[in-house]
Amino acid sequence: MRFHVLTLFPEAFEGPVRHSMLGRAIQRGLLSVQIIDIRSYTHDIHGTADDYQFGGGHGMVLKPEPIFDAVSDTLSPYPTRDRHAFPVVLLSPQGRKLDQQLVLELATAPGLVLICGHYAGVDERVRTHLATHDISIGDYVLTGGELAAMVIIDAVSRFTPGVVGAADNVQEDSITSGLLQHPLYTRPSDFHGMTVPDVLLSGHHAQIDRWRREESLRRTLENRPDLLDSADLSLTDRAFLAGLGYVGISSLLDDGFESQE
Ligand SMILES: C[S@@+](CC[C@H](N)C(=O)[O-])C[C@H]1O[C@@H](n2cnc3c(N)ncnc32)[C@H](O)[C@@H]1O
């Protein structure tokens, strides 16, 4: 997976792409992250990448020319067919909200171009005539697109083969599995009187699996009941949820399970 990031602040990426899982994946050649300074595609001695808004208004707007040139230059080494398969993503609070479904869609591409806006935003022609995707990482406004780009790089990388080791199976993660994950514990088993549930110390794998599944269902019901609508639930799962008094989804009432009331 190749990430190409257009930004006015290349130094913002120095830490994140060097450390942890991402840094190791880059060293092993599983990922590449190219940081492109938008200013290097400006044509005046001041490196002017932004300008006043037509029509007046607060805040500067990123100019279209350096961004169009930078994207064209970035994709030019790729064969035409690959170029068309490259999502060109404009980070924007106005875009489609990022979720696991979108992460999985992006992860199937050979790479991504990520355009980080700043100040008041980016000239609209970038969105209408250059970007293939307009993505928001949530309903709040960031100062710039850099953190949003890092979120996308991190989330998409987890689905690049080899980046996450088998020991940390992404399919067991919250959301990816369709539910929230069960609680996790490590040593010590007793920390200032805060103890680990006995079942986890029992060595009884079937009971541990059942406890984890039930805690996962309980936690999902408490924190994200919306996920249960599309989760892959067995009859035992449904019976367990019904026992918790949950009658919120129609599928729960199928297969003979009645409301608790
Ligand atoms: C201060 S914001 C501009 C917001 C713009 N005035 C608007 O109302 O849509 C500057 C830049 O930060 C990035 N940004 C801000 N919030 C974001 C979000 N929730 N998701 C993705 N990018 C975001 C975008 O690249 C945006 O161009």
The ligand as a Gaussian input file, in Angstrom:
#p B3LYP/6-31G(d) Opt

LIG

0 1
 C      -10.388000      24.562000       9.595000
 S      -10.720000      23.293000       8.448000
 C      -11.741000      24.126000       7.258000
 C      -13.203000      23.847000       7.444000
 C      -14.065000      24.555000       6.408000
 N      -14.093000      25.974000       6.652000
 C      -15.501000      24.031000       6.436000
 O      -16.332000      24.610000       7.098000
 O      -15.761000      22.983000       5.814000
 C       -9.188000      23.149000       7.612000
 C       -8.907000      21.780000       7.015000
 O       -8.857000      20.807000       8.046000
 C       -9.250000      19.554000       7.521000
 N      -10.341000      19.040000       8.369000
 C      -10.991000      19.717000       9.339000
 N      -11.900000      18.956000       9.948000
 C      -11.837000      17.737000       9.356000
 C      -12.548000      16.515000       9.544000
 N      -13.504000      16.399000      10.449000
 N      -12.211000      15.468000       8.752000
 C      -11.244000      15.583000       7.822000
 N      -10.546000      16.715000       7.607000
 C      -10.832000      17.786000       8.359000
 C       -9.676000      19.761000       6.095000
 O       -8.611000      19.363000       5.233000
 C       -9.915000      21.250000       6.033000
 O       -9.685000      21.781000       4.738000

